[in-house]
């Protein structure tokens, strides 16, 4: 298999084109690196070569990174060091070629791809949206291992290198140029002209001085010991605040950058590699890599064989928190969207929220006023449901009241073309039941977004009994267009995420009801890695919403979902959480303190050990998740875990809910559930699937069910 094609013109300009056979992307597997090395060695001896340009034949891809499958397959640290030291040597050989080298980047240039590009003398990139440059290794639990920690600071400076690596930032061309990472940024259509301009400058010997101004480099003051230490300390604090200290890779990256800043390249590369090896063998990295593979699978997943139709105009009915968020997501992807609500005041608030979201992006330098204006110009509104005829997609996001939703559907069907899709953002109601009177039930579908829409990447897609394949294909394609990850979920009460999460919240309430401390329970679960404790989450969501969904699940699934009386009492008292300023906590702006009046709602004085708190909260979720697999609510354990990570914030470093069950051991999970059932009731009865897996020694990820 050949990965590179090479040509040389009469001027001595060599163009080496990376083109992995039968693949849509280029990744740096070791076979490709070894072939690249042979070609570099041959060029070293060719006295007629005046310049080397490295390009990609793939559309919108330069090099997507190293081959993650090969990283996953490493047997031990010795093999890692042996293989990656070869890769480092190849890039060092590229760097030392006796003529100018240029990486021509049009598309994704990530991880090992950027490390190769930084080993060139110059980098020419396009400023189109499909071009992104970044060292994203820490998102996989590792650090750059092919020289990224050594070469990036020399281009953008020490402080900026820390920021880019620890945050896995992906830069557009113009931003990369401003920081000094590349030497030119042009539109794709101008790329060939810019390349020719570079060639002329190289042959004339004038390019070096022309582009040197773009490079920031390590500032003199960044080399001073106490300033270097201060920059690293501030970066560590930022990382720890963001990650809770559960992800070692960004901290190790900071350590390597600081330790090697003034080292010769060869010594710095050795430190980089010695740090990379144990990280690549860690359980955290293996979990994050497994999630990466799942995300790649889901990018290609269509959940339907039908061809999707393109959504050209959309309408959002109901413009509260969820509706305005969905409308923003549509407008952000330049889809004309019409807001529908009964009151003009509601529409005004929604437009203000949308504009605020755009302003937030503007402050991060990703949009300007003109771009925001163009997006907002595509937003129209109605209070009378007029002007909907042109919409080929409508999503309803009103309250969880079937009668209200059905009344809206009747009006929509009278105003839309027969093939226009109507989606509902319901979080728990059956699609089939909602459309019993619909004239065209085949075009109805569930499309459950999560709050806040701008940040939460998951969308549950739910087909009713009569939803057709084209409807499913279209909403899946639309979700991806909005930058979301759609996962098809079987129609059932609570669908997947809420059905699995509510027992966790309910169990926390039961523990409190029995006498356990709210803040202690929150701390135990946050220490486990959850983004917030169950009571903080309940206050964020709203206790009235939690109680309503709990009642739906109780009606559907019986005693194991029986809600704690605490939720009912607090809802009656209007202690609904953040929205009313009082829930499990008292909320004062961004600050919160315990609601001391809660003690009156406790029926006991039981104090639990931390392991019991953790087991009651997490194992009840694992059990419900296994029931979802039994009932084929979701296709497989991988998709379920991705849904829980994306939809609930279940700690990614643990690999997902069912991967965590694998780590515990399924037999151990069943044993603990049996103990909890004896102590606290039948809701902990282990599912048939878990019992069967325990008996046969199966695992969710390694066993064949």
DACORKA-V681624 format. One record per residue. N is the residue number from 1. RES is the residue in one small letter. SS is DSSP state (H for helix, E for strand, C for the rest). PHI is phi in whole degrees, 0 to 359 (999 if undefined). Layout:
BEGIN
N	RES	SS	PHI
N	RES	SS	PHI
END
This chain:
BEGIN
1	x	C	999
2	x	C	251
3	x	C	258
4	x	E	235
5	x	E	247
6	x	E	227
7	x	E	229
8	x	E	221
9	x	C	270
10	x	C	293
11	x	C	273
12	x	C	90
13	x	E	269
14	x	E	263
15	x	E	243
16	x	E	253
17	x	E	248
18	x	E	276
19	x	C	211
20	x	C	298
21	x	C	298
22	x	C	59
23	x	C	231
24	x	C	273
25	x	C	228
26	x	C	259
27	x	C	231
28	x	E	274
29	x	C	281
30	x	H	293
31	x	H	299
32	x	H	295
33	x	H	297
34	x	H	294
35	x	H	295
36	x	H	302
37	x	H	298
38	x	H	299
39	x	H	290
40	x	H	296
41	x	H	298
42	x	H	293
43	x	H	292
44	x	H	304
45	x	C	268
46	x	C	270
47	x	C	289
48	x	C	274
49	x	C	284
50	x	C	256
51	x	E	195
52	x	E	235
53	x	E	246
54	x	E	252
55	x	E	231
56	x	E	235
57	x	C	271
58	x	C	276
59	x	C	288
60	x	C	64
61	x	E	223
62	x	E	269
63	x	E	218
64	x	C	284
65	x	C	136
66	x	E	286
67	x	C	282
68	x	H	295
69	x	H	299
70	x	H	289
71	x	H	296
72	x	H	297
73	x	H	276
74	x	C	305
75	x	C	280
76	x	C	203
77	x	H	295
78	x	H	299
79	x	H	294
80	x	H	300
81	x	H	296
82	x	H	297
83	x	H	290
84	x	H	288
85	x	H	295
86	x	H	296
87	x	H	298
88	x	H	299
89	x	H	295
90	x	H	296
91	x	H	292
92	x	H	294
93	x	H	295
94	x	H	301
95	x	H	296
96	x	C	264
97	x	C	305
98	x	C	278
99	x	C	217
100	x	E	297
101	x	E	236
102	x	E	225
103	x	E	269
104	x	E	256
105	x	E	249
106	x	C	228
107	x	C	130
108	x	E	298
109	x	E	227
110	x	E	235
111	x	C	52
112	x	H	301
113	x	H	297
114	x	H	288
115	x	H	296
116	x	H	295
117	x	H	298
118	x	H	289
119	x	C	280
120	x	C	278
121	x	C	289
122	x	E	221
123	x	E	227
124	x	E	246
125	x	E	229
126	x	E	271
127	x	C	259
128	x	C	287
129	x	C	298
130	x	C	285
131	x	C	267
132	x	E	221
133	x	E	238
134	x	E	183
135	x	C	259
136	x	C	253
137	x	H	298
138	x	H	296
139	x	H	290
140	x	H	252
141	x	C	81
142	x	C	231
143	x	C	243
144	x	C	305
145	x	C	236
146	x	C	241
147	x	C	100
148	x	H	299
149	x	H	289
150	x	H	267
151	x	H	268
152	x	H	298
153	x	H	301
154	x	H	290
155	x	H	261
156	x	H	244
157	x	C	98
158	x	H	294
159	x	H	296
160	x	H	291
161	x	H	298
162	x	H	301
163	x	H	298
164	x	H	293
165	x	H	285
166	x	H	289
167	x	C	261
168	x	C	50
169	x	C	289
170	x	C	246
171	x	E	263
172	x	C	286
173	x	H	304
174	x	H	297
175	x	H	292
176	x	H	299
177	x	H	294
178	x	H	299
179	x	H	278
180	x	C	97
181	x	C	288
182	x	C	235
183	x	C	250
184	x	E	198
185	x	E	224
186	x	E	221
187	x	C	297
188	x	H	306
189	x	H	295
190	x	H	258
191	x	H	299
192	x	H	298
193	x	H	294
194	x	H	291
195	x	H	300
196	x	H	296
197	x	H	297
198	x	H	298
199	x	H	301
200	x	H	297
201	x	H	293
202	x	H	295
203	x	H	294
204	x	H	275
205	x	C	76
206	x	C	249
207	x	H	290
208	x	H	306
209	x	H	291
210	x	H	291
211	x	H	262
212	x	H	300
213	x	H	294
214	x	H	285
215	x	C	273
216	x	C	280
217	x	C	72
218	x	C	285
219	x	C	291
220	x	H	301
221	x	H	285
222	x	H	289
223	x	H	276
224	x	C	292
225	x	H	306
226	x	H	290
227	x	H	288
228	x	H	300
229	x	H	295
230	x	H	295
231	x	H	299
232	x	H	295
233	x	H	296
234	x	H	297
235	x	H	294
236	x	H	299
237	x	H	299
238	x	H	296
239	x	H	296
240	x	H	296
241	x	H	295
242	x	H	281
243	x	H	253
244	x	C	72
245	x	C	82
246	x	C	274
247	x	C	243
248	x	H	288
249	x	H	303
250	x	H	297
251	x	H	293
252	x	H	296
253	x	H	298
254	x	H	299
255	x	H	299
256	x	H	295
257	x	H	300
258	x	H	291
259	x	H	294
260	x	H	257
261	x	C	305
262	x	C	253
263	x	C	279
264	x	C	299
265	x	H	304
266	x	H	300
267	x	H	291
268	x	H	296
269	x	H	298
270	x	H	295
271	x	H	296
272	x	H	303
273	x	H	291
274	x	H	295
275	x	H	277
276	x	H	298
277	x	H	303
278	x	H	294
279	x	H	296
280	x	H	293
281	x	C	266
282	x	C	285
283	x	H	297
284	x	H	297
285	x	H	296
286	x	H	297
287	x	H	294
288	x	H	293
289	x	H	294
290	x	H	298
291	x	H	294
292	x	H	299
293	x	H	299
294	x	H	297
295	x	H	296
296	x	H	293
297	x	H	297
298	x	H	292
299	x	H	298
300	x	H	265
301	x	C	288
302	x	C	248
303	x	C	59
304	x	C	196
305	x	C	269
306	x	C	284
307	x	C	274
308	x	C	289
309	x	C	265
310	x	C	278
311	x	C	276
312	x	C	258
313	x	E	219
314	x	E	231
315	x	E	228
316	x	E	242
317	x	E	262
318	x	C	96
319	x	C	238
320	x	C	285
321	x	H	302
322	x	H	288
323	x	H	299
324	x	H	293
325	x	H	294
326	x	H	293
327	x	H	299
328	x	H	298
329	x	H	300
330	x	H	292
331	x	H	296
332	x	H	297
333	x	C	261
334	x	C	64
335	x	C	262
336	x	E	305
337	x	E	225
338	x	E	252
339	x	E	267
340	x	E	240
341	x	C	205
342	x	C	283
343	x	C	243
344	x	H	296
345	x	H	298
346	x	H	294
347	x	H	295
348	x	H	299
349	x	H	295
350	x	H	296
351	x	H	297
352	x	H	296
353	x	H	296
354	x	H	298
355	x	H	296
356	x	H	297
357	x	H	295
358	x	H	293
359	x	H	297
360	x	H	297
361	x	H	291
362	x	H	299
363	x	H	297
364	x	C	270
365	x	C	79
366	x	C	259
367	x	C	218
368	x	C	245
369	x	H	301
370	x	H	297
371	x	H	296
372	x	H	297
373	x	H	299
374	x	H	297
375	x	H	292
376	x	H	289
377	x	H	294
378	x	C	275
379	x	E	263
380	x	E	238
381	x	E	206
382	x	E	208
383	x	C	251
384	x	C	233
385	x	C	62
386	x	C	266
387	x	C	72
388	x	C	263
389	x	C	301
390	x	C	277
391	x	C	285
392	x	C	259
393	x	E	213
394	x	E	232
395	x	E	240
396	x	E	263
397	x	C	225
398	x	C	269
399	x	C	297
400	x	C	283
401	x	C	238
402	x	H	306
403	x	H	295
404	x	H	296
405	x	H	296
406	x	H	295
407	x	H	296
408	x	H	293
409	x	H	299
410	x	H	299
411	x	H	290
412	x	H	295
413	x	H	296
414	x	H	283
415	x	H	246
416	x	C	254
417	x	C	294
418	x	C	298
419	x	C	261
420	x	C	292
421	x	E	274
422	x	E	240
423	x	E	248
424	x	E	240
425	x	C	268
426	x	C	305
427	x	C	261
428	x	C	204
429	x	C	275
430	x	C	289
431	x	H	296
432	x	H	302
433	x	H	293
434	x	H	288
435	x	C	242
436	x	C	299
437	x	C	257
438	x	C	287
439	x	C	288
440	x	C	227
441	x	H	297
442	x	H	292
443	x	H	260
444	x	E	265
445	x	E	203
446	x	E	269
447	x	E	222
448	x	E	269
449	x	E	276
450	x	C	241
451	x	C	263
452	x	C	280
453	x	C	301
454	x	C	296
455	x	C	253
456	x	C	277
457	x	C	276
458	x	E	271
459	x	E	227
460	x	E	277
461	x	E	250
462	x	E	235
463	x	E	269
464	x	C	280
465	x	C	299
466	x	C	249
467	x	C	299
468	x	C	269
469	x	H	295
470	x	H	293
471	x	H	298
472	x	H	299
473	x	H	299
474	x	H	291
475	x	H	288
476	x	H	296
477	x	H	296
478	x	H	295
479	x	H	302
480	x	H	294
481	x	H	298
482	x	C	279
483	x	C	84
484	x	C	258
485	x	E	251
486	x	E	275
487	x	E	229
488	x	E	286
489	x	E	232
490	x	C	293
491	x	C	293
492	x	C	198
493	x	C	300
494	x	C	83
495	x	C	55
496	x	C	257
497	x	H	293
498	x	H	294
499	x	H	297
500	x	H	276
501	x	H	281
502	x	H	300
503	x	H	301
504	x	H	297
505	x	H	294
506	x	H	293
507	x	H	293
508	x	H	299
509	x	H	296
510	x	H	294
511	x	H	297
512	x	H	296
513	x	H	302
514	x	H	283
515	x	C	128
516	x	C	285
517	x	C	278
518	x	H	301
519	x	H	294
520	x	H	292
521	x	H	298
522	x	H	302
523	x	H	294
524	x	H	300
525	x	H	286
526	x	H	290
527	x	H	296
528	x	H	293
529	x	C	125
530	x	C	295
531	x	C	297
532	x	C	205
533	x	C	292
534	x	H	297
535	x	H	283
536	x	H	298
537	x	H	296
538	x	H	301
539	x	H	294
540	x	H	294
541	x	H	290
542	x	C	110
543	x	H	294
544	x	H	294
545	x	H	292
546	x	H	301
547	x	H	293
548	x	H	296
549	x	H	294
550	x	H	301
551	x	H	294
552	x	H	297
553	x	H	290
554	x	H	297
555	x	H	295
556	x	H	278
557	x	H	244
558	x	H	83
559	x	H	301
560	x	H	294
561	x	H	251
562	x	C	300
563	x	C	287
564	x	C	296
565	x	H	296
566	x	H	300
567	x	H	298
568	x	H	296
569	x	H	297
570	x	H	295
571	x	H	295
572	x	H	298
573	x	C	279
574	x	C	65
575	x	C	270
576	x	C	262
577	x	E	103
578	x	C	302
579	x	C	296
580	x	C	249
581	x	C	84
582	x	E	214
583	x	C	209
584	x	C	290
585	x	E	237
586	x	E	265
587	x	E	249
588	x	E	238
589	x	C	63
590	x	C	271
591	x	E	264
592	x	E	218
593	x	E	221
594	x	E	298
595	x	C	281
596	x	H	291
597	x	H	287
598	x	H	297
599	x	H	305
600	x	H	293
601	x	H	267
602	x	C	273
603	x	C	255
604	x	C	210
605	x	C	227
606	x	C	285
607	x	C	248
608	x	C	255
609	x	C	285
610	x	H	299
611	x	H	296
612	x	H	293
613	x	H	302
614	x	H	297
615	x	H	296
616	x	H	298
617	x	H	282
618	x	H	271
619	x	H	292
620	x	H	292
621	x	H	289
622	x	H	301
623	x	H	297
624	x	H	293
625	x	H	297
626	x	H	294
627	x	H	295
628	x	H	297
629	x	H	292
630	x	H	305
631	x	C	272
632	x	C	59
633	x	C	294
634	x	C	224
635	x	C	295
636	x	C	198
637	x	H	295
638	x	H	300
639	x	H	294
640	x	H	298
641	x	H	297
642	x	H	296
643	x	H	298
644	x	H	289
645	x	H	293
646	x	H	282
647	x	H	267
648	x	H	236
649	x	C	79
650	x	C	306
651	x	C	304
652	x	H	296
653	x	H	294
654	x	H	270
655	x	C	85
656	x	C	116
657	x	H	297
658	x	H	279
659	x	H	292
660	x	H	297
661	x	H	298
662	x	H	299
663	x	H	296
664	x	H	295
665	x	C	99
666	x	H	298
667	x	H	298
668	x	H	292
669	x	H	300
670	x	H	297
671	x	H	300
672	x	H	291
673	x	H	298
674	x	H	298
675	x	H	295
676	x	H	294
677	x	H	298
678	x	H	296
679	x	H	277
680	x	H	236
681	x	C	126
682	x	H	292
683	x	H	297
684	x	H	265
685	x	C	299
686	x	C	296
687	x	C	294
688	x	H	300
689	x	H	297
690	x	H	297
691	x	H	298
692	x	H	297
693	x	H	297
694	x	H	298
695	x	H	296
696	x	H	263
697	x	C	68
698	x	C	273
699	x	C	227
700	x	C	294
701	x	C	259
702	x	C	250
703	x	C	262
704	x	C	259
705	x	C	271
END
